[in-house]
Amino acid sequence: MERNNIPIKIRLGKIRLDSPVIPASGVFGYGDELKSLIDYNKIGAIVTKTLTIKEKKGNPQPRIWELENGLLNSIGLQNIGIERFVEKKFPVIKKLKKPIIVSIGGDTEEEILLCLQYISKRIPYGLAGIELNLSCPNIGKNNLISENAKDTYNIVKQARKITSQFLIAKLSPNAGDVGEIGRAAQQAGADALCAFNTFKGLSFDWEKQKVLLGGVSGNAIFPLSSRLVYQLYQNVSIPIIGVGGIHSGITGLLMILCGAYIIGIGTSLMLNPQIPDEIIEEIKKYIKEKNIKKWEEIVGFINDKKRENKLLSDI
Ligand SMILES: Cc1cc2nc3c(=O)[nH]c(=O)nc-3n(C[C@H](O)[C@H](O)[C@H](O)COP(=O)(O)O)c2cc1C
């Protein structure tokens, strides 16, 4: 593949990212575990797995189930808890000198906000972002916060009062109208949207005759999540972190052309640590081919919203 030297440095809020490719929450541990596998120069930020106010043991096994073209997971937000993260893990990842996005969550709205209060007090500034996980399908509740516009608005509004750091709302692809949810999060003060978490899915353990419920990720969901990013982009003006099934240079590029400002990779990063490099090369090739001068030009390049805007400004 042709290489060229166009640097891809992007601003997300006040922070400059060295790359538009970041890991998705949950596949990257707390940030330093994959140092020997992944070239950290090729990723824009460290993204932690979701942390909760108290340590969580997670769901019973099996938690990860292989599908034909992806994964079904039901981790149940297993994590060490925000306090231990701040004390033990944060000082280590800080030394990596990469922008850090901390993902936080909980079983209830109250737990999420408590966790946010804690992190805002202990790390009041300097993070690249705090991602509110409003979309984990594996915490025993049937309806996720980000499946409902009013609930999404309320929690983001309260979160906005707690922190002035860059606030990202991570949305569920299972909502009826993701555009409506995105608009609610934006109106409530979110700085960016992470779109999306996993799709609710099912598999079956034939040996144990057991139904497995969880969230589907990986290659299989790319056409679904890219379509939803395309739709979301038409409804909001804040940046979208496009996530869901990206598994190659071309799918990474396509997610950006649909409207993602930057992209996150989960399942494929576990299988292929070289994938950020492949995506960056694909983007550079496209930028050169289309003579794109500014990052904002490529974002949503094939989206009708962008095309309509172009027509309007031409008149
Ligand atoms: C094993 C596993 C663990 C995950 N843990 C989290 C998590 O802790 N917090 C979160 O917001 N999303 C979590 N996710 C969802 C991913 O961040 C991502 O949104 C989703 O997998 C879709 O992207 P992908 O198809 O590239 O994996 C997890 C996904 C997987 C596969």
Ligand as a Chemical Component Dictionary entry (heavy atoms), coordinates in Angstrom:
data_LIG
# 
_chem_comp.id                   LIG 
_chem_comp.type                 NON-POLYMER 
_chem_comp.pdbx_formal_charge   0 
_chem_comp.three_letter_code    LIG 
# 
loop_
_chem_comp_atom.comp_id 
_chem_comp_atom.atom_id 
_chem_comp_atom.alt_atom_id 
_chem_comp_atom.type_symbol 
_chem_comp_atom.charge 
_chem_comp_atom.model_Cartn_x 
_chem_comp_atom.model_Cartn_y 
_chem_comp_atom.model_Cartn_z 
_chem_comp_atom.pdbx_ordinal 
LIG C1  C1  C 0 -14.993 -8.078 25.501 1  
LIG C2  C2  C 0 -15.676 -6.746 25.395 2  
LIG C3  C3  C 0 -15.742 -5.919 26.494 3  
LIG C4  C4  C 0 -16.361 -4.670 26.409 4  
LIG N1  N1  N 0 -16.399 -3.865 27.503 5  
LIG C5  C5  C 0 -16.921 -2.618 27.396 6  
LIG C6  C6  C 0 -16.876 -1.716 28.489 7  
LIG O1  O1  O 0 -16.341 -2.015 29.564 8  
LIG N2  N2  N 0 -17.437 -0.490 28.314 9  
LIG C7  C7  C 0 -18.013 -0.086 27.132 10 
LIG O2  O2  O 0 -18.489 1.052  27.038 11 
LIG N3  N3  N 0 -18.041 -0.928 26.069 12 
LIG C8  C8  C 0 -17.511 -2.152 26.174 13 
LIG N4  N4  N 0 -17.524 -2.993 25.092 14 
LIG C9  C9  C 0 -18.107 -2.516 23.811 15 
LIG C10 C10 C 0 -17.014 -1.949 22.885 16 
LIG O3  O3  O 0 -16.400 -0.832 23.462 17 
LIG C11 C11 C 0 -17.615 -1.548 21.532 18 
LIG O4  O4  O 0 -18.528 -0.498 21.724 19 
LIG C12 C12 C 0 -18.335 -2.702 20.830 20 
LIG O5  O5  O 0 -17.651 -3.920 21.045 21 
LIG C13 C13 C 0 -18.482 -2.483 19.327 22 
LIG O6  O6  O 0 -17.222 -2.317 18.726 23 
LIG P1  P1  P 0 -16.405 -3.519 17.992 24 
LIG O7  O7  O 0 -17.355 -4.194 17.052 25 
LIG O8  O8  O 0 -15.262 -2.835 17.329 26 
LIG O9  O9  O 0 -15.961 -4.445 19.086 27 
LIG C14 C14 C 0 -16.920 -4.255 25.175 28 
LIG C15 C15 C 0 -16.831 -5.098 24.052 29 
LIG C16 C16 C 0 -16.229 -6.329 24.141 30 
LIG C17 C17 C 0 -16.145 -7.198 22.925 31 
# 
loop_
_chem_comp_bond.comp_id 
_chem_comp_bond.atom_id_1 
_chem_comp_bond.atom_id_2 
_chem_comp_bond.value_order 
_chem_comp_bond.pdbx_ordinal 
LIG C1  C2  SING 1  
LIG C2  C3  SING 2  
LIG C2  C16 DOUB 3  
LIG C3  C4  DOUB 4  
LIG C4  N1  SING 5  
LIG C4  C14 SING 6  
LIG N1  C5  DOUB 7  
LIG C5  C6  SING 8  
LIG C5  C8  SING 9  
LIG C6  O1  DOUB 10 
LIG C6  N2  SING 11 
LIG N2  C7  SING 12 
LIG C7  O2  DOUB 13 
LIG C7  N3  SING 14 
LIG N3  C8  DOUB 15 
LIG C8  N4  SING 16 
LIG N4  C9  SING 17 
LIG N4  C14 SING 18 
LIG C9  C10 SING 19 
LIG C10 O3  SING 20 
LIG C10 C11 SING 21 
LIG C11 O4  SING 22 
LIG C11 C12 SING 23 
LIG C12 O5  SING 24 
LIG C12 C13 SING 25 
LIG C13 O6  SING 26 
LIG O6  P1  SING 27 
LIG P1  O7  DOUB 28 
LIG P1  O8  SING 29 
LIG P1  O9  SING 30 
LIG C14 C15 DOUB 31 
LIG C15 C16 SING 32 
LIG C16 C17 SING 33 
# 
